Amino acid sequence: MVKILYIITQSEMGGAQRYVFDLATNLNKSQYDIHIAHGGSDKGIFDSIEAENLTIHSIKHLIRSISPINDIKAYFELKNLIKSIHPDIVHLNSSKVGILGSMTAKACKVPKIIYTAHGFVFNEPLYPVVKWIYKQAELFNAKRVDRIIAVSEYDKQTGIKAGISDSKLIAIHNGINPNIDFLTKKNALVSLREGSSTLQATKQSHGYRNDKIIGCIANFYRTKGLDILIDAMAKVDAHLFIIGDGQLRENLEAQIQKHDLQDKITLPGQIPNASQYLKAFDLFVLPSRKEGLSYTLLEAQAAQIRIVATKVGGTPEIIQDNANGYLAESNNADDLANKINLAIKKPLASNLANDFTLEKMLEKTQAMYQS
């Protein structure tokens, strides 16, 4: 039996966490003994019925931000863990864990070290010197790992361009189970409206007149471009739900109030299994500044709703402009508003392609483990 240790920085819901969860809970348990190590004490996404049969380890000092003292302590926590369970494969997820975890796994002489880059940090809009530092960190990390999984062909090619050996990189798209238990449009919309005191107040005081409903599901991080989407809504006649939460909530709320968009934008917070509400929306929008390969776009395709997204990362591998959706320039509220208005007037059908299924992702990942 092959013993795999997945290591990830945070346990809260996000693309990388979803990726680890899907692999860990769907690999054949008769072939793989699976362990998951994550930062912090809260199990987050791994605290569920599906994860009950997995061995979960908390790495107390593993945090997202750079912190020399915590990073050193996390290194020794990981080293002790690896020595105690003797994994055949260590599979690292996120840039921070990629660097710290590969150093630890290499020191412990783990037979195979895999690193999944969920969108290289150096692909973000950064100052040139900061971008260079992140590139050097990834190049340094690449020397210690056996294979690097890029979740999009875009990331694979940018990795090669940055100087990572082609022989170490493999592109494996994220994938989902297409059989999502969506709520009907009516039930999903009723549930969202009833759960939003803001929207109820809007309907009572202003009259709810927007017959088009736009949805977005995202953590409130700068890379998700939610501030750009809020700016774009000033030029769109529709109501927007942004499902999610995070450190930028106060900033986004202030921006909504500043532009007097309270009657057009609702922030219902984090909702478990948010994808089940997708059919409530006439249009799904993802305004990211940077993406690896978005699960929410795949889920929106499975829901067969029209899509507008920004032309970043692996998104053009999912959405072809003017074919199965619309692509806008990132960081450009005017272009995003234009594409949203176009999608409302001229809808395009979007369906999930076979290359983006969970079955395909598992098949390719297991083949890579066994190579």
Summary of the structure (lengths in Angstrom):
residues: 371
radius of gyration: 20.9
end to end distance: 15.4
largest distance: 65.4
contacts: 1262
relative contact order: 0.11
helix: 45%
strand: 19%
